[in-house]
Amino acid sequence: MARVYIEELSHHAGDEVTLKGWLAGKRSSGKIHFLQVRDGTGVCQCVASLADLGADRFAAADHMGQETSLEVTGVVREDKRAPGGFELTLKSIEIVSPATDYPITPKDHGVAFLLDNRHLWIRSSRQHAILRVRSEVESACRDFFHERGFVLFDAPILTPTSCEGTTNLFELDYFGERKAYLTQSGQLYAEAGALAFGKVYCFGPTFRAEKSKTRRHLTEFWMVEPEVAYCDLDGDMELAEQFVSYIVGRVLERRGAELKTLERDTTKLQSAAQLPYPRISYDEAIERLKKKGVAVNWGDDFGGDEETALSEEFDRPVMVHRYPTACKA
């Protein structure tokens, strides 16, 4: 039988196919077992009956543990009640490797326990959805720049100096010869690349040695950094809004099921996919904040509170431009 992935089942209605995956869950009415099989692309309900499987395989299906590795073969049937709108009427089932005492069950677990079992936690529906969305975002980042003629310019992760502040670097010994640091940014390399290729972008891991506990600080993250020669401020803002709109639109288009799993209200995302974005000057931003009662003076930089207050006035991302050089070099 043809091996297919669960996300492809809509193209195989009426066909006999084979799925290879893992048992996510099961329930039984006695004469029929309903097996929830996942393969990384989705979850499919597989209907197993005694008449179709025979006594031995039917009994084996009833005693499989969660996350048992298995191959199932059956006929694809459309059923709007089933996950994904399609289910499999089984003709055979083969256990590749049984699983027993799987530690993550449908009950509340503490965060510490789940982090200790992170390699298994990523199989759960919420973590799985988060990582699928992240994968789509990364793919969309690359596609956006490639479609616009940018050259990927890979910067080194080990660097000889800082490109920003020198206080938030992870330092290491470089073969006893000198000090080296984990990169804070690929910007300095991308700037040189832009003068050779015109349009380049870096996309890779960056590190900040800031010991903090806020939603706006990360020790390690992946950063996208485009650099364009002969680009003015308006061109920069246009590129930024096109980039964000493209990413959001792509995720809405291709990862709707995952957003639903995450119970994400997509209303704001749908607005963020629409262009143009509002643009206000720093002077106008100061006026808006003062009218809202925010204690801010001209020349101050904006922190999280000020950014939140400004964002609340718009239904999509807003760009603030022309900061004083004293607070934005």
Secondary structure, 3 states (H helix, E strand, C coil): CEECCHHHHHHCCCCEEEEEEEEEEEEECCCEEEEEEECCCCEEEEEEEHHHHCHHHHHHHHCCCCCCEEEEEEEEEECCCCHHHEEEEEEEEEEEECCCCCCCCCCCCCHHHHHHCHHHHCCCHHHHHHHHHHHHHHHHHHHHHHHCCCEECCCCCEECCCCCCHHHCCEEEECCCEEEEECCCCHHHHHHHHHHHCEEEEEEEEECCCCCCCCCCCCEEEEEEEEECCCCHHHHHHHHHHHHHHHHHHHHHHCHHHHHHCCCCCHHHHHHCCCCCCEEEHHHHHHHHHHCCCCCCCCCCCCHHHHHHHHCCCCCCCEEECCCCCCCC
